[in-house]
Amino acid sequence: MNTEKNLKNIRAAVQEDATKIAMLIAPYIPQFALNEQGAQKLEQPAVEALLQDGAVHYYVYEQAQHICAVIAFKTSGHLIHFFTAQSFLRQGIGRQLWQYAEASMLALGNQHISVNSSCGAQAVYEAFGFYAVSSVIEASGLRFIQMRKDLS
């Protein structure tokens, strides 16, 4: 699944990462946000709050002290953030980070994983074994598709 070399690139995110994480996420905000209320849910203060939340597991994939991708999920198995820096797309970094997170969620005893996917990321999640459980939803300033992956 993951080679030991790749695991060395994955680490738990810390508060000092919040600015870099917010910058990585910023180009994706228009895919989700319908208005300022929605955008605020993906900006730096929201990232900082997630990093302080004990029920959230937040990881970064880092190369040469550069954060290339991020993933965050709740202990319950709900994926909150999964973004790869645009300059690192299609290099397998996101897949490696995903495999790490999926194994972590399985180890926590989750039977399924849920995510509110942007419309543009639906195909990526389908490639990881997710299926849509809703049509496009617009709520709380965000546009997304609810998706699920069964682990059992």
C-alpha distance (Angstrom), angle and dihedral (degrees) to the residues before:
residue distance angle dihedral
M1 . . .
N2 3.83 . .
T3 3.75 121.7 .
E4 3.76 117.0 -134.2
K5 3.82 90.0 -114.2
N6 3.81 91.1 57.8
L7 3.80 92.3 47.0
K8 3.80 88.2 58.6
N9 3.82 87.4 62.5
I10 3.81 92.3 56.6
R11 3.78 120.1 79.0
A12 3.78 139.7 154.7
A13 3.79 112.3 -85.9
V14 3.81 118.2 -116.6
Q15 3.80 132.8 -158.4
E16 3.80 90.8 -98.1
D17 3.83 88.0 64.2
A18 3.81 94.3 60.5
T19 3.82 96.5 95.4
K20 3.80 93.5 48.0
I21 3.81 91.6 45.3
A22 3.81 91.6 50.4
M23 3.81 90.2 50.3
L24 3.82 90.7 50.6
I25 3.83 91.2 50.4
A26 3.83 96.7 43.3
P27 3.84 97.4 85.2
Y28 3.83 89.5 55.4
I29 3.80 97.3 52.1
P30 3.84 94.2 91.1
Q31 3.83 89.1 58.9
F32 3.81 89.9 61.6
A33 3.78 111.3 20.4
L34 3.78 122.1 85.4
N35 3.79 93.6 179.7
E36 3.81 143.7 -10.9
Q37 3.82 92.0 -71.4
G38 3.79 89.6 59.7
A39 3.80 94.3 42.3
Q40 3.80 91.1 54.6
K41 3.81 89.4 61.2
L42 3.82 89.3 65.3
E43 3.80 100.7 39.1
Q44 3.81 130.3 97.9
P45 3.83 99.5 -82.9
A46 3.81 89.4 53.6
V47 3.82 90.8 48.5
E48 3.81 89.9 49.8
A49 3.80 90.3 51.8
L50 3.81 91.5 50.9
L51 3.80 90.7 50.1
Q52 3.82 88.9 55.4
D53 3.81 95.2 46.2
G54 3.80 110.9 102.7
A55 3.81 91.9 -153.7
V56 3.82 91.9 58.3
H57 3.80 123.9 83.9
Y58 3.82 108.5 -157.8
Y59 3.81 121.6 -174.5
V60 3.78 136.0 178.1
Y61 3.78 131.9 -157.0
E62 3.78 106.6 -140.2
Q63 3.81 133.1 -172.4
A64 3.80 122.3 -179.5
Q65 3.83 90.2 -11.2
H66 3.82 90.6 -55.6
I67 3.81 118.9 121.4
C68 3.81 105.0 -130.8
A69 3.81 100.0 173.3
V70 3.80 141.5 1.4
I71 3.77 136.3 -155.6
A72 3.79 130.3 -176.7
F73 3.77 130.9 179.7
K74 3.75 138.9 170.3
T75 3.78 119.4 -114.2
S76 3.82 85.6 -111.7
G77 3.82 90.5 66.1
H78 3.80 99.9 -101.8
L79 3.80 111.6 139.4
I80 3.80 110.4 -136.9
H81 3.81 105.3 173.5
F82 3.77 131.8 15.2
F83 3.78 114.9 161.2
T84 3.79 135.2 150.8
A85 3.79 119.7 -158.2
Q86 3.79 107.2 -104.4
S87 3.80 92.0 -121.5
F88 3.83 89.3 58.4
L89 3.81 99.6 47.3
R90 3.80 118.9 129.5
Q91 3.81 94.3 19.4
G92 3.80 97.1 105.1
I93 3.80 93.9 -108.1
G94 3.80 94.0 116.5
R95 3.79 90.9 48.3
Q96 3.81 91.6 52.2
L97 3.79 91.5 49.1
W98 3.80 90.3 46.0
Q99 3.83 92.2 51.9
Y100 3.80 90.0 50.5
A101 3.82 92.5 50.1
E102 3.80 93.8 44.3
A103 3.81 90.9 52.2
S104 3.82 88.9 48.7
M105 3.81 92.4 51.1
L106 3.80 90.9 47.9
A107 3.82 90.0 49.8
L108 3.82 88.1 53.3
G109 3.81 88.0 59.6
N110 3.79 99.1 -106.0
Q111 3.80 115.0 159.5
H112 3.80 93.2 -164.3
I113 3.80 141.6 11.0
S114 3.79 123.9 -135.7
V115 3.80 130.3 -164.1
N116 3.77 138.7 176.4
S117 3.79 97.6 -134.9
S118 3.76 127.2 -160.9
C119 3.78 111.0 -119.3
G120 3.80 88.9 -112.9
A121 3.81 93.5 55.1
Q122 3.81 97.2 48.5
A123 3.82 93.0 98.9
V124 3.81 91.4 50.6
Y125 3.78 91.4 53.8
E126 3.81 91.2 45.5
A127 3.82 88.1 54.8
F128 3.83 87.1 55.3
G129 3.81 90.9 53.5
F130 3.81 101.4 -94.2
Y131 3.78 124.2 137.3
A132 3.80 129.6 -159.1
V133 3.79 116.8 -103.2
S134 3.80 95.2 -179.8
S135 3.75 141.9 28.0
V136 3.81 118.2 -114.9
I137 3.80 110.6 -49.4
E138 3.78 126.4 -160.8
A139 3.80 111.1 -161.9
S140 3.81 137.9 142.1
G141 3.79 91.8 4.0
L142 3.82 94.9 -53.4
R143 3.82 135.8 104.3
F144 3.80 116.2 -149.0
I145 3.80 148.5 138.2
Q146 3.80 118.7 -122.9
M147 3.80 110.4 -128.8
R148 3.78 135.8 179.1
K149 3.79 139.3 -163.1
D150 3.78 121.2 -161.6
L151 3.80 113.5 -142.3
S152 3.80 99.5 -169.8
